[in-house]
Amino acid sequence: MACHTTAPPSASSRIDATGWLAGAQRHSSPNCDERPAGTEIDLLVIHNISLPPGDFSGDWIDDLFLNRLDPSAHPYFAPIARVRVSAHLLIRRDGGLIQYVPFGLRAWHAGVSCFEGRERCNDFSIGIELEGTDLTPFTDAQYRVLADCSRAILHQYPSITKTRITGHSNIAPGRKTDPGPAFDWPRYFATLDA
């Protein structure tokens, strides 16, 4: 992986003083809290999600992150309806961008996790969910939006370098598999540099 400087973020992807990304829809999730005092944000975690798995047609992800998922709407939902999770960002298949948690707060996306010997990755990371599955190719729009968001995040949080961008599978091996083999890491890093 090349270690040259990323391109600057676009004006539409700036992060304001309260930790919200310009251009993203705001859907404030209650599933967040304060980071531990003095914690430096220095990790970016890429995930994928679809609810139910492989379905990209509804607002079920929104419902999950906002604690309003109806357990009777689909058999898959019953065991997860009371789970309290969130991510900072969700990138839909069409490139639509939703922010659930301001970056300064701790979103609940990583669960039991460890990066380079440091546990509790939620404490020091930003989580981005891509609508998708491990085996479904992600869209051109998703790669474009992901790169633009990532540039803004790297600009705002310079301790997050390209070597500190990882997949959920890397921080929770054996427990998580996302973003999966369909995620094209070389393409993402090339787009990040463009």
C-alpha positions, -999 to +999 in steps of 0.1 A: +000+000+000+014+034-010+019+059+018+016+091+000-007+120+011-044+118+005-062+144-016-079+171+004-116+167+013-142+184-008-160+214+005-192+193+008-174+169+032-160+192+059-165+183+095-179+211+117-169+220+152-196+198+167-184+167+148-210+166+121-201+160+084-214+186+059-236+170+033-247+141+055-283+136+066-284+137+104-303+109+122-292+112+158-288+078+174-291+074+212-266+045+209-235+065+218-217+080+247-187+100+257-153+087+248-129+082+278-113+115+288-081+123+269-088+097+242-073+105+208-093+094+178-068+074+157-086+045+139-111+043+111-131+010+109-150+000+077-180-023+081-209-036+060-245-040+070-278-050+054-311-058+070-323-084+066-290-098+052-288-091+014-318-068+014-311-032+003-347-020-001-358-006+033-350+017+062-343-012+085-307-001+092-320+033+103-346+016+125-319-005+141-296+024+148-325+045+162-339+017+184-372+013+165-367-020+147-399-039+147-391-075+157-422-088+140-414-072+106-390-100+096-379-133+113-343-120+113-352-090+134-365-107+165-331-116+181-315-082+172-344-058+178-332-050+213-295-047+204-281-012+209-257-004+181-248+025+159-221+038+136-209+073+129-218+070+092-238+048+068-233+049+031-263+036+012-260+017-021-268+049-041-242+069-022-267+084+002-249+094+034-264+094+069-246+104+101-259+089+133-233+100+158-210+131+159-173+120+155-164+133+190-187+108+206-182+070+209-205+051+185-212+015+194-200-002+162-170-024+170-181-045+200-154-067+215-124-056+195-086-051+195-063-032+172-025-035+176-029-048+212-053-020+222-088-032+232-122-015+231-118+001+196-151+020+200-131+043+225-107+056+198-123+048+164-147+061+139-170+035+123-184+037+088-210+012+076-214+004+039-248-009+030-239-043+016-227-078+023-194-096+024-199-111-010-219-083-029-197-059-048-200-024-035-211+004-058-191+031-076-211+057-056-202+040-023-165+041-031-167+078-041-186+088-010-164+066+013-132+082-001-146+117+003-157+110+039-124+093+047-104+123+033-125+146+056-119+123+086-082+120+079-079+158+076-098+164+109-080+136+128-044+134+115-036+105+138-057+084+115-033+075+088-039+050+060-022+023+080-049+030+107-078+023+084-090-013+089-120-036+085-142-049+113-129-084+106-094-073+115-103-059+149-128-087+158-113-118+140-134-149+143-164-129+154-168-105+124-161-109+087-170-075+073-164-056+051-157-090+035-139-101+003-162-080-020-147-049-005-119-037-029-092-023-006-068-013-034-096+005-052-106+023-020-070+035-013-066+045-049-098+065-048-087+080-015-056+093-031-074+107-062 
